[in-house]
């Protein structure tokens, strides 16, 4: 599992043009965040780099979506702060369903 924090007020230390961003091959990523704007920005960003994305607004919705589409979901990006089901329970439950899948947790909170 990878952890990273997205700070809304941060300033990049190097030009984004100098960073090589990996391009996908159509892999599907489950994006879980309770903020619709973050879901859509993340989905669009992933699609711009040749990934597909499915969004969920909380852990309960993520589990329902994952259960229906687990054969095509390669990874999940999960917000740390969510309502209805917290991040740890969501990740633990997803990994109980399929321990081989990759989960990444993130937050925009300081």
C-alpha positions as CSV (number, residue, x, y, z in Angstrom):
1,X,0.0,0.0,0.0
2,X,1.2,3.5,-0.8
3,X,0.4,6.6,1.3
4,X,0.5,10.1,-0.1
5,X,-0.9,13.5,1.0
6,X,-2.2,16.1,-1.5
7,X,-1.8,19.5,0.0
8,X,-4.0,22.1,-1.6
9,X,-1.7,25.0,-0.8
10,X,1.6,23.3,-1.7
11,X,3.9,24.7,-4.4
12,X,5.8,22.2,-6.6
13,X,9.6,22.2,-6.2
14,X,10.1,21.2,-9.8
15,X,8.3,21.9,-13.0
16,X,5.5,19.5,-13.9
17,X,7.0,19.3,-17.3
18,X,10.1,17.6,-15.8
19,X,8.0,14.8,-14.2
20,X,7.4,11.6,-16.2
21,X,3.9,10.4,-15.4
22,X,3.2,6.7,-16.2
23,X,0.7,6.1,-18.9
24,X,-1.8,3.3,-18.4
25,X,-3.0,0.6,-20.7
26,X,-6.7,1.0,-19.9
27,X,-6.5,-0.3,-16.4
28,X,-9.5,0.5,-14.2
29,X,-9.0,2.4,-11.0
30,X,-11.7,2.7,-8.3
31,X,-11.6,6.3,-6.9
32,X,-13.3,6.7,-3.5
33,X,-13.8,10.2,-2.1
34,X,-16.8,11.9,-0.4
35,X,-16.2,15.1,-2.4
36,X,-17.7,14.9,-5.9
37,X,-15.3,17.5,-7.3
38,X,-12.3,15.4,-6.2
39,X,-13.8,12.3,-7.7
40,X,-14.3,14.0,-11.0
41,X,-10.9,15.7,-11.1
42,X,-9.2,12.4,-10.3
43,X,-11.3,10.5,-12.8
44,X,-10.5,13.0,-15.6
45,X,-6.8,13.0,-14.7
46,X,-6.6,9.2,-14.8
47,X,-8.5,9.1,-18.1
48,X,-6.0,11.7,-19.6
49,X,-3.3,9.1,-18.9
50,X,-5.1,6.2,-20.5
51,X,-6.6,4.7,-17.3
52,X,-10.4,4.2,-16.8
53,X,-12.0,5.1,-13.5
54,X,-15.1,4.3,-11.5
55,X,-16.0,6.6,-8.7
56,X,-17.6,6.0,-5.3
57,X,-18.6,8.5,-2.6
58,X,-17.9,6.4,0.4
59,X,-16.7,3.0,1.6
60,X,-20.1,1.4,1.4
61,X,-20.6,2.4,-2.2
62,X,-17.0,1.4,-3.0
63,X,-17.6,-2.1,-1.7
64,X,-20.8,-2.4,-3.7
65,X,-19.1,-1.2,-6.9
66,X,-16.1,-3.4,-6.3
67,X,-18.2,-6.5,-5.7
68,X,-20.0,-5.9,-9.1
69,X,-16.8,-5.0,-11.1
70,X,-13.9,-6.7,-9.3
71,X,-12.7,-8.5,-12.4
72,X,-11.9,-5.3,-14.1
73,X,-10.7,-3.1,-11.2
74,X,-6.9,-3.1,-10.9
75,X,-6.5,-0.7,-8.0
76,X,-8.3,1.7,-5.6
77,X,-7.4,5.2,-4.6
78,X,-9.2,5.9,-1.3
79,X,-9.6,9.1,0.7
80,X,-8.4,8.9,4.3
81,X,-11.4,10.9,5.7
82,X,-14.8,9.5,4.7
83,X,-18.2,9.2,6.1
84,X,-20.3,6.0,6.5
85,X,-17.2,3.6,6.5
86,X,-13.7,4.8,7.3
87,X,-10.7,4.2,5.1
88,X,-9.2,1.4,7.2
89,X,-12.4,-0.6,7.2
90,X,-12.9,0.0,3.5
91,X,-9.3,-1.1,2.6
92,X,-9.5,-4.1,5.0
93,X,-12.8,-5.3,3.5
94,X,-11.6,-4.8,-0.1
95,X,-8.5,-6.8,0.7
96,X,-10.5,-9.6,2.3
97,X,-12.4,-9.8,-1.0
98,X,-9.2,-9.8,-3.1
99,X,-5.9,-9.6,-1.2
100,X,-4.0,-9.2,-4.5
101,X,-5.5,-5.8,-5.4
102,X,-3.6,-2.6,-4.8
103,X,-5.0,0.2,-2.6
104,X,-3.6,3.7,-2.2
105,X,-4.9,6.0,0.5
106,X,-4.8,9.8,0.2
107,X,-6.1,13.0,1.7
108,X,-6.4,16.6,0.8
109,X,-6.6,17.6,4.5
110,X,-3.6,19.0,6.4
